[in-house]
């Protein structure tokens, strides 16, 4: 039984070494979820308030301000913002990739000929 646990742990470590970027994202997501639970940011009001506050453009969004605003530790605020930044970056990259794919696709009028 101990050998199975050790084998499983070794496999997880090898997987992490094979995909450090993917594992980093997974770790940040796990921490983000923990932070949302810890500070009760999942309920309807809090989630909307967080989204409004971060997208309002009224403030420079820093970990210190997020920590003060949502009464969290600054380290938690850094992780919280890091996950949001990764999500926004993914959204931008995905939109760019879709635009490139659409530009490379043949025009529907050419297919009808």
C-alpha positions as CSV (number, residue, x, y, z in Angstrom):
1,X,0.0,0.0,0.0
2,X,2.8,2.4,0.9
3,X,4.5,1.6,-2.4
4,X,1.3,2.6,-4.3
5,X,1.2,5.9,-2.5
6,X,4.9,6.6,-3.2
7,X,4.4,5.6,-6.9
8,X,1.4,7.9,-7.1
9,X,3.3,10.8,-5.5
10,X,6.3,10.2,-7.8
11,X,4.0,10.2,-10.9
12,X,2.4,13.5,-9.8
13,X,5.8,15.1,-9.3
14,X,6.9,13.9,-12.8
15,X,3.7,15.3,-14.3
16,X,4.4,18.6,-12.7
17,X,7.9,18.6,-14.0
18,X,6.6,17.8,-17.5
19,X,4.2,20.7,-17.6
20,X,5.3,23.5,-15.2
21,X,3.2,26.2,-16.8
22,X,0.0,24.0,-16.7
23,X,0.7,23.1,-13.1
24,X,1.4,26.7,-12.2
25,X,-2.0,27.6,-13.6
26,X,-3.6,24.7,-11.7
27,X,-2.0,25.7,-8.5
28,X,-3.1,29.4,-8.9
29,X,-6.6,28.2,-9.7
30,X,-6.7,26.0,-6.6
31,X,-5.5,28.9,-4.4
32,X,-8.0,31.3,-6.1
33,X,-10.8,28.9,-5.2
34,X,-9.5,28.6,-1.6
35,X,-9.4,32.4,-1.4
36,X,-12.9,32.8,-2.7
37,X,-14.1,30.3,-0.1
38,X,-12.0,31.9,2.7
39,X,-13.4,35.4,2.1
40,X,-16.9,34.3,1.0
41,X,-16.5,35.8,-2.5
42,X,-18.7,33.2,-4.2
43,X,-22.1,34.6,-3.2
44,X,-24.0,36.6,-5.8
45,X,-23.4,40.0,-4.3
46,X,-19.7,39.6,-3.6
47,X,-18.9,38.1,-7.1
48,X,-20.7,41.0,-8.8
49,X,-19.1,43.6,-6.6
50,X,-15.7,42.1,-7.3
51,X,-16.3,42.2,-11.0
52,X,-17.7,45.7,-11.0
53,X,-14.9,47.0,-8.8
54,X,-12.1,45.4,-11.0
55,X,-13.6,46.6,-14.3
56,X,-14.8,50.1,-13.2
57,X,-11.6,51.8,-14.3
58,X,-12.0,54.1,-11.3
59,X,-9.0,52.6,-9.4
60,X,-5.6,51.3,-10.1
61,X,-6.1,47.7,-9.1
62,X,-3.3,46.6,-6.8
63,X,-2.9,43.7,-4.4
64,X,-2.8,46.2,-1.5
65,X,-6.1,47.8,-2.6
66,X,-7.8,44.5,-3.2
67,X,-6.6,43.3,0.3
68,X,-8.0,46.5,1.9
69,X,-11.3,46.5,0.0
70,X,-12.1,42.8,0.5
71,X,-10.4,42.5,4.0
72,X,-8.0,39.8,2.9
73,X,-4.3,39.2,3.4
74,X,-2.1,40.9,0.8
75,X,-0.6,37.5,-0.3
76,X,-4.1,36.2,-1.0
77,X,-4.9,39.4,-2.9
78,X,-1.9,38.8,-5.1
79,X,-3.0,35.3,-5.9
80,X,-6.5,36.4,-6.5
81,X,-5.4,39.1,-9.0
82,X,-2.9,36.7,-10.6
83,X,-5.8,34.2,-11.5
84,X,-8.0,37.0,-12.8
85,X,-5.1,38.3,-14.9
86,X,-4.5,34.8,-16.3
87,X,-8.2,34.6,-17.2
88,X,-8.2,37.9,-19.0
89,X,-5.0,37.0,-20.8
90,X,-6.5,33.7,-22.0
91,X,-9.6,35.6,-23.2
92,X,-7.6,38.0,-25.2
93,X,-5.4,35.2,-26.7
94,X,-8.5,33.1,-27.5
95,X,-10.2,36.1,-29.3
96,X,-7.0,36.7,-31.3
97,X,-6.8,33.1,-32.3
98,X,-10.4,33.1,-33.4
99,X,-9.9,36.2,-35.4
100,X,-6.9,34.7,-37.1
101,X,-8.8,31.5,-37.9
102,X,-11.7,33.5,-39.3
103,X,-9.3,35.5,-41.5
104,X,-7.7,32.3,-42.8
105,X,-11.0,30.5,-43.6
106,X,-12.2,30.7,-47.1
107,X,-15.0,33.1,-47.8
108,X,-18.4,31.4,-47.8
109,X,-19.1,32.9,-51.3
110,X,-16.0,31.1,-52.6
111,X,-17.3,27.8,-51.3
112,X,-20.7,28.2,-53.1
113,X,-19.1,28.4,-56.6
